[in-house]
Amino acid sequence: LQKINQKFITNKEEFDTLQKIVLHEVNAGVAQVRNSATEALLWLKRGLKFLKGFLMEVKNGEKNIQTAL
C-alpha cells in the first residue's frame, strides 16, 4: 500500500482512483517495472485472493489450519 500511496501523493488530482494510477503506468510503459504501483496492486490482489480462500475453508468447517492453507 505504501507504493500506491507514494504514487498518489505525487499528483493527488490526477491519481484520484486506482484505475487512473494503473492507466498512467501502462501508458508510461512502467506498469511491469519492479516496485511500480501496478505491481503492488497485483500483489495486493493475490494476497486478498489467498486470504479469501483460507477464510472460506475455515467457514466451511476446516479445523486444520495446514489443510486450510
C-alpha positions as CSV (number, residue, x, y, z in Angstrom):
1,L,0.0,0.0,0.0
2,Q,3.0,2.3,0.6
3,K,3.9,2.2,-3.2
4,I,0.3,3.1,-4.2
5,N,0.2,5.9,-1.6
6,Q,3.5,7.3,-2.8
7,K,2.2,7.4,-6.4
8,F,-1.0,9.1,-5.2
9,I,1.0,11.7,-3.3
10,T,2.9,12.7,-6.5
11,N,-0.3,14.0,-8.1
12,K,-3.4,13.8,-5.9
13,E,-5.6,15.4,-8.5
14,E,-4.6,13.1,-11.4
15,F,-4.4,9.9,-9.4
16,D,-7.7,10.1,-7.6
17,T,-8.6,6.5,-8.4
18,L,-6.5,3.3,-8.6
19,Q,-7.6,2.9,-12.2
20,K,-6.0,6.2,-13.2
21,I,-2.8,5.2,-11.5
22,V,-2.7,1.9,-13.4
23,L,-3.6,3.6,-16.7
24,H,-0.9,6.2,-16.2
25,E,1.7,3.5,-15.6
26,V,0.5,1.4,-18.5
27,N,0.7,4.4,-20.9
28,A,4.1,5.4,-19.5
29,G,5.4,1.8,-20.0
30,V,6.3,1.2,-16.4
31,A,3.4,-1.0,-15.2
32,Q,5.5,-4.1,-15.4
33,V,8.6,-2.5,-13.8
34,R,9.6,-3.8,-10.4
35,N,8.2,-1.7,-7.5
36,S,5.5,0.0,-9.6
37,A,2.2,0.8,-8.1
38,T,0.6,-1.6,-10.6
39,E,2.8,-4.4,-9.3
40,A,1.8,-3.5,-5.8
41,L,-1.8,-3.8,-6.7
42,L,-1.3,-7.2,-8.3
43,W,0.4,-8.5,-5.1
44,L,-2.4,-7.0,-3.0
45,K,-5.0,-8.8,-5.2
46,R,-3.1,-12.1,-4.9
47,G,-2.9,-11.7,-1.1
48,L,-6.6,-10.9,-0.8
49,K,-7.5,-13.9,-3.0
50,F,-5.4,-16.2,-0.9
51,L,-6.9,-14.8,2.3
52,K,-10.4,-15.3,0.9
53,G,-9.7,-18.9,0.0
54,F,-8.3,-19.5,3.5
55,L,-11.3,-17.9,5.2
56,M,-13.7,-19.9,3.0
57,E,-12.0,-23.1,4.1
58,V,-12.4,-22.1,7.8
59,K,-16.0,-21.1,7.2
60,N,-16.8,-24.4,5.6
61,G,-15.6,-26.2,8.8
62,E,-12.0,-27.0,8.2
63,K,-10.3,-27.2,11.6
64,N,-6.8,-28.0,10.5
65,I,-5.0,-24.7,9.5
66,Q,-2.4,-26.5,7.4
67,T,-5.2,-28.1,5.3
68,A,-7.0,-24.8,5.0
69,L,-3.8,-23.2,3.6
